[in-house]
Amino acid sequence: MRLFPPLGPTPLTELFQARLPAGEPWAWVLSQRILADEALARRLLEEPLSPGLASWVEQELGRLREELKGLRQQHPFADFGQRAPTPAESAALEVLLQGSAAEVARLYRTYGYGIYAYHTAFLYDGRMQAVARPDPVSFDDLVGYARQIAALRANTERFLEGKPAVPMLLYGARGSGKSTSVKALRTQYAERGLRLVEVLADGLEQLPALLALLALLPYRFVLYLDDLAFASEDARFHRLKALLEGAVYQQPANVLVVATSNRRNLVAQHWADRPDPHAPDPAAWDTLQDKLALADRFGLVLTFPPFDQSLYLEAVAHILGCPLDEATRQAALRFALEGRGFSGRTARHFVQQLL
């Protein structure tokens, strides 16, 4: 077994497919193998480096260095890439060239491994996928919700500082900026170690596995549940409720749940669900309360009320970066009143078709 697998039988193919920083290419190719080693990384993140494993890692580093010499002699190429290396890539290169087993362990504790060493946004549907080009929205793109955004950021900053933070629910009118606010957290705080994981519907089935995956990594993860809502018969809301409070598994300290929804009560209700006050089954009301309890498990609930005409026009002017003349003002109002309604989303769409 090789801790750091060698290149395949066609190293030139791997070199061609790699996306490398500027500089001699073979060192970058092999150092990326160190960063990509999930099995070794998780072993070293779970437990201290033992003397025996340290010796094995040292041997493997020696093999990589010999392999590097051979590749440089056989295929002496100049730069393949043009970009600057990331801090993780630079650290992995140093480990390859002259590092020790202890520095390998330090590399994983500092930067993680695989996709986590390169990306700041992810999708999870039972399998983690990196988002190569995350939405670059920022808080400067938002208008009209200064109080809500201040509370969102304050709780997130407590989380980043390792202080107690509570799960958050952002609910209110569609197009008001709830999702933009959450995505802006990554833009604002990625350099401080925040990572954004959007949990898709199928991912809710695998929450314990997701938490186990993230717990060892050296980042702070916001689990983003967008447009959260459940049908009354959907059992997945029990899994989420357990995550927020009361599960037998411990929620990692490096995970914070943030959800958005267009409605305050996250589980659909029907008049037929309401028990007869004279019903003989006393547990019937408990069932209804159980459905209402999910939203109550979010420690911070932030309401995004609908835009009015004034706030909509303010948003249009903000996005354009200049005051509105009368012709633009009237055009913006017509655009909204054609059925789109007043919202931040409508303001963005108006400006996009205007430019």
C-alpha positions as CSV (number, residue, x, y, z in Angstrom):
1,M,0.0,0.0,0.0
2,R,1.3,3.4,-0.9
3,L,0.2,6.3,1.3
4,F,0.7,8.7,-1.6
5,P,-0.2,6.8,-4.8
6,P,2.3,7.3,-7.7
7,L,1.2,8.8,-11.0
8,G,-0.4,6.4,-13.3
9,P,1.2,4.7,-16.3
10,T,0.6,7.8,-18.4
11,P,1.9,10.7,-16.3
12,L,1.8,13.1,-19.3
13,T,-2.0,12.6,-19.5
14,E,-2.3,13.6,-15.8
15,L,0.0,16.6,-16.4
16,F,-2.2,17.7,-19.3
17,Q,-5.4,17.4,-17.3
18,A,-4.0,19.1,-14.1
19,R,-4.7,22.7,-13.4
20,L,-1.5,24.0,-12.0
21,P,0.1,27.2,-10.7
22,A,3.0,28.8,-12.5
23,G,6.3,27.1,-12.0
24,E,8.0,23.8,-12.7
25,P,5.0,21.5,-13.2
26,W,6.0,18.1,-11.8
27,A,6.4,19.4,-8.3
28,W,3.0,20.8,-8.4
29,V,1.5,17.6,-9.7
30,L,3.0,15.5,-6.9
31,S,2.3,18.0,-4.2
32,Q,-1.4,17.9,-5.2
33,R,-1.3,14.2,-4.5
34,I,-0.4,14.9,-0.9
35,L,-3.3,17.4,-0.6
36,A,-5.7,14.9,-2.2
37,D,-4.9,12.0,0.1
38,E,-8.2,11.8,2.0
39,A,-7.5,8.5,3.9
40,L,-4.2,9.7,5.4
41,A,-5.6,13.2,6.0
42,R,-8.6,11.9,8.0
43,R,-6.3,9.5,10.0
44,L,-4.0,12.3,11.0
45,L,-7.0,14.6,11.8
46,E,-8.6,12.0,14.0
47,E,-5.6,11.0,16.1
48,P,-2.0,12.1,16.9
49,L,0.8,11.1,14.6
50,S,2.3,7.8,16.0
51,P,6.0,6.9,15.6
52,G,5.3,4.0,13.3
53,L,3.0,6.1,11.0
54,A,5.5,8.9,11.1
55,S,8.2,6.6,9.8
56,W,5.9,5.3,7.0
57,V,5.0,8.9,5.9
58,E,8.7,9.8,5.9
59,Q,9.4,6.8,3.6
60,E,6.6,7.8,1.3
61,L,7.8,11.4,1.1
62,G,11.2,10.0,0.1
63,R,9.6,8.0,-2.7
64,L,7.8,11.0,-4.0
65,R,11.0,13.0,-4.1
66,E,12.7,10.2,-6.1
67,E,9.7,10.1,-8.4
68,L,10.0,13.9,-8.9
69,K,13.6,13.6,-9.9
70,G,12.8,11.0,-12.5
71,L,9.9,13.0,-14.0
72,R,12.0,16.2,-14.2
73,Q,14.8,14.3,-16.1
74,Q,12.4,12.4,-18.4
75,H,10.1,15.4,-19.1
76,P,11.9,18.7,-18.4
77,F,9.0,21.1,-19.0
78,A,8.7,24.8,-18.1
79,D,5.5,26.3,-16.6
80,F,2.2,24.7,-17.4
81,G,0.1,27.1,-15.3
82,Q,-0.1,30.9,-15.1
83,R,-2.0,31.5,-11.9
84,A,-0.5,32.1,-8.4
85,P,-0.6,29.1,-6.0
86,T,-3.1,29.1,-3.2
87,P,-1.7,29.0,0.4
88,A,-2.6,25.3,0.6
89,E,-0.7,24.5,-2.6
90,S,2.4,26.4,-1.5
91,A,2.4,24.6,1.9
92,A,2.0,21.2,0.1
93,L,4.9,22.0,-2.2
94,E,7.1,22.8,0.8
95,V,6.1,19.5,2.4
96,L,7.0,17.6,-0.8
97,L,10.4,19.2,-1.3
98,Q,11.7,19.2,2.3
99,G,8.9,18.5,4.8
100,S,8.5,15.9,7.5
101,A,5.7,13.6,8.7
102,A,4.8,16.2,11.3
103,E,4.5,18.9,8.7
104,V,2.2,16.6,6.6
105,A,-0.1,16.4,9.7
106,R,0.2,20.2,10.1
107,L,-0.7,20.7,6.5
108,Y,-4.0,18.8,6.9
109,R,-4.8,20.5,10.2
110,T,-4.3,23.9,8.6
111,Y,-5.9,23.4,5.1
112,G,-7.8,20.1,5.1
113,Y,-7.6,17.9,2.1
114,G,-9.0,17.4,-1.4
115,I,-11.7,19.8,-2.4
116,Y,-11.8,21.4,1.0
117,A,-8.3,22.7,0.4
118,Y,-9.3,24.5,-2.8
119,H,-12.9,25.6,-2.5
120,T,-15.1,27.7,-0.3
121,A,-18.6,26.6,-1.4
122,F,-20.2,23.2,-1.8
123,L,-23.4,21.3,-2.6
124,Y,-24.3,18.2,-0.6
125,D,-26.9,15.7,-1.7
126,G,-25.5,12.7,0.1
127,R,-22.2,13.4,-1.8
128,M,-20.1,16.5,-1.4
129,Q,-19.5,18.5,-4.6
130,A,-17.3,21.6,-4.8
131,V,-18.8,24.7,-6.4
132,A,-16.0,26.0,-8.8
133,R,-17.6,29.4,-9.3
134,P,-19.7,30.4,-6.3
135,D,-22.0,33.4,-6.5
136,P,-19.9,36.5,-5.6
137,V,-22.8,38.5,-4.0
138,S,-22.0,40.7,-1.1
139,F,-23.9,42.6,1.6
140,D,-23.4,45.8,-0.5
141,D,-25.9,44.3,-3.0
142,L,-28.7,44.4,-0.4
143,V,-31.0,47.3,0.4
144,G,-33.5,47.8,3.2
145,Y,-32.7,45.2,5.8
146,A,-29.8,46.7,7.8
147,R,-31.1,45.4,11.2
148,Q,-31.6,41.8,9.9
149,I,-28.2,41.7,8.2
150,A,-26.5,43.1,11.3
151,A,-28.0,40.3,13.4
152,L,-27.1,37.7,10.9
153,R,-23.5,38.9,10.8
154,A,-23.1,39.3,14.5
155,N,-24.2,35.7,15.1
156,T,-21.9,34.4,12.3
157,E,-19.0,36.3,13.7
158,R,-19.5,34.8,17.1
159,F,-19.5,31.4,15.4
160,L,-16.2,32.2,13.6
161,E,-14.7,33.3,16.9
162,G,-15.6,30.0,18.6
163,K,-18.3,31.6,20.8
164,P,-21.8,30.2,21.2
165,A,-23.9,30.8,18.2
166,V,-27.5,29.8,17.4
167,P,-29.1,28.3,14.2
168,M,-30.8,31.0,12.1
169,L,-34.0,31.1,10.1
170,L,-34.5,33.9,7.6
171,Y,-38.1,34.0,6.4
172,G,-40.3,36.5,4.6
173,A,-41.3,37.6,1.1
174,R,-39.8,36.0,-1.9
175,G,-37.1,38.0,-3.6
176,S,-36.4,40.1,-0.5
177,G,-32.7,39.0,-0.3
178,K,-32.8,36.1,2.2
179,S,-30.7,33.8,0.0
180,T,-28.4,36.6,-1.0
181,S,-27.8,37.4,2.6
182,V,-26.7,33.8,3.3
183,K,-24.5,33.6,0.2
184,A,-22.9,36.9,1.1
185,L,-21.6,35.3,4.3
186,R,-19.2,33.2,2.2
187,T,-18.0,36.3,0.3
188,Q,-17.5,38.3,3.5
189,Y,-15.9,35.7,5.7
190,A,-14.2,33.1,3.5
191,E,-10.8,34.5,4.3
192,R,-11.6,33.9,8.0
193,G,-12.3,30.2,7.4
194,L,-16.0,30.2,6.7
195,R,-17.2,27.6,4.2
196,L,-20.8,27.4,2.8
197,V,-22.4,24.0,2.2
198,E,-25.8,24.1,0.6
199,V,-27.7,21.0,1.7
200,L,-30.0,19.8,-1.0
201,A,-33.2,17.8,-0.3
202,D,-31.5,14.4,-0.6
203,G,-28.8,15.5,1.7
204,L,-31.2,15.9,4.6
205,E,-31.4,12.1,4.6
206,Q,-27.7,12.0,5.4
207,L,-27.2,14.6,8.0
208,P,-25.3,12.5,10.5
209,A,-22.8,11.4,7.8
210,L,-22.4,15.0,6.8
211,L,-21.6,16.1,10.3
212,A,-19.1,13.4,10.7
213,L,-17.5,14.5,7.4
214,L,-17.2,18.1,8.5
215,A,-16.3,17.7,12.1
216,L,-12.6,17.0,11.6
217,L,-11.9,19.7,9.0
218,P,-10.2,23.0,10.0
219,Y,-12.9,25.3,8.8
220,R,-16.2,26.7,10.0
221,F,-19.1,25.4,7.9
222,V,-22.5,27.1,7.4
223,L,-25.1,24.5,6.4
224,Y,-27.4,26.4,4.1
225,L,-30.9,25.1,3.7
226,D,-32.5,27.2,1.0
227,D,-36.3,27.7,0.6
228,L,-36.9,25.2,3.4
229,A,-40.4,23.7,3.6
230,F,-41.8,20.2,4.2
231,A,-45.1,18.5,3.3
232,S,-47.0,17.4,6.3
233,E,-46.1,13.8,5.7
234,D,-42.4,14.4,5.0
235,A,-40.3,12.6,7.7
236,R,-37.2,14.5,6.8
237,F,-38.3,17.4,9.1
238,H,-37.7,15.1,12.1
239,R,-34.1,14.7,11.0
240,L,-33.6,18.4,10.8
241,K,-35.3,18.9,14.1
242,A,-33.0,16.4,15.7
243,L,-30.0,18.2,14.2
244,L,-31.1,21.5,15.7
245,E,-31.8,20.1,19.1
246,G,-32.0,16.7,20.8
247,A,-30.1,14.3,18.5
248,V,-28.2,11.5,20.1
249,Y,-25.2,12.5,18.0
250,Q,-23.3,15.7,18.9
251,Q,-23.4,18.6,16.5
252,P,-19.8,19.7,15.8
253,A,-18.7,23.0,17.0
254,N,-17.6,24.0,13.5
255,V,-21.1,23.7,12.0
256,L,-23.9,26.3,12.0
257,V,-27.3,25.8,10.4
258,V,-28.9,28.7,8.5
259,A,-32.2,28.2,6.6
260,T,-34.3,30.4,4.4
261,S,-38.1,30.1,3.9
262,N,-41.0,32.0,2.5
263,R,-43.1,31.0,5.5
264,R,-42.7,31.0,9.2
265,N,-44.1,27.5,9.8
266,L,-41.9,25.2,7.9
267,V,-44.2,22.2,7.8
268,A,-47.4,22.5,5.7
269,Q,-50.6,22.5,7.6
270,H,-54.2,22.0,6.5
271,W,-57.4,22.7,8.4
272,A,-58.0,19.0,8.4
273,D,-54.8,18.6,10.5
274,R,-56.3,20.6,13.3
275,P,-57.8,18.2,15.9
276,D,-61.4,18.4,17.0
277,P,-61.4,20.1,20.4
278,H,-63.5,17.3,21.7
279,A,-61.4,14.6,20.1
280,P,-60.9,11.6,22.3
281,D,-57.2,11.3,21.4
282,P,-55.2,13.6,23.6
283,A,-52.1,13.1,21.5
284,A,-53.7,14.7,18.4
285,W,-52.7,18.2,19.6
286,D,-49.2,16.9,20.4
287,T,-48.9,15.9,16.7
288,L,-49.9,19.4,15.6
289,Q,-47.4,21.0,18.0
290,D,-44.7,18.7,16.7
291,K,-45.2,20.2,13.3
292,L,-45.0,23.7,14.6
293,A,-41.9,23.1,16.7
294,L,-39.4,22.9,13.9
295,A,-39.2,26.7,13.4
296,D,-39.0,27.2,17.1
297,R,-35.7,25.3,17.2
298,F,-34.0,28.1,15.3
299,G,-32.4,30.3,18.0
300,L,-32.5,33.4,15.8
301,V,-35.4,34.2,13.5
302,L,-35.0,37.1,11.1
303,T,-38.0,38.5,9.2
304,F,-37.7,40.0,5.8
305,P,-40.9,41.9,5.1
306,P,-42.1,42.7,1.6
307,F,-40.7,45.7,-0.3
308,D,-42.9,48.7,-0.8
309,Q,-42.6,51.0,-3.8
310,S,-40.2,53.4,-2.1
311,L,-37.8,50.6,-1.1
312,Y,-38.0,49.0,-4.5
313,L,-37.0,52.3,-6.2
314,E,-34.2,52.7,-3.7
315,A,-32.9,49.2,-4.6
316,V,-33.0,50.1,-8.3
317,A,-31.0,53.2,-7.7
318,H,-28.6,51.3,-5.5
319,I,-27.9,48.7,-8.1
320,L,-27.5,51.3,-10.8
321,G,-25.2,53.3,-8.6
322,C,-26.9,56.7,-9.3
323,P,-30.1,58.5,-8.6
324,L,-33.1,57.7,-10.8
325,D,-34.2,60.2,-13.4
326,E,-37.9,60.4,-14.0
327,A,-37.9,58.2,-17.1
328,T,-36.0,55.4,-15.4
329,R,-38.2,55.7,-12.3
330,Q,-41.4,55.3,-14.4
331,A,-39.8,52.4,-16.4
332,A,-38.9,50.6,-13.1
333,L,-42.4,51.0,-11.8
334,R,-44.0,49.7,-15.0
335,F,-41.6,46.7,-14.9
336,A,-42.7,45.9,-11.3
337,L,-46.4,46.5,-11.9
338,E,-46.5,44.1,-14.9
339,G,-46.9,41.3,-12.4
340,R,-43.4,41.0,-10.9
341,G,-44.1,42.9,-7.7
342,F,-41.9,45.1,-5.6
343,S,-38.8,43.1,-4.4
344,G,-35.0,43.2,-4.5
345,R,-35.1,40.4,-7.1
346,T,-37.4,42.5,-9.4
347,A,-35.0,45.5,-9.0
348,R,-32.0,43.3,-10.1
349,H,-34.0,41.9,-13.1
350,F,-35.0,45.4,-14.1
351,V,-31.5,46.7,-14.1
352,Q,-30.2,43.6,-16.0
353,Q,-32.7,44.2,-18.8
354,L,-31.9,47.9,-18.8
355,L,-28.1,47.7,-19.2
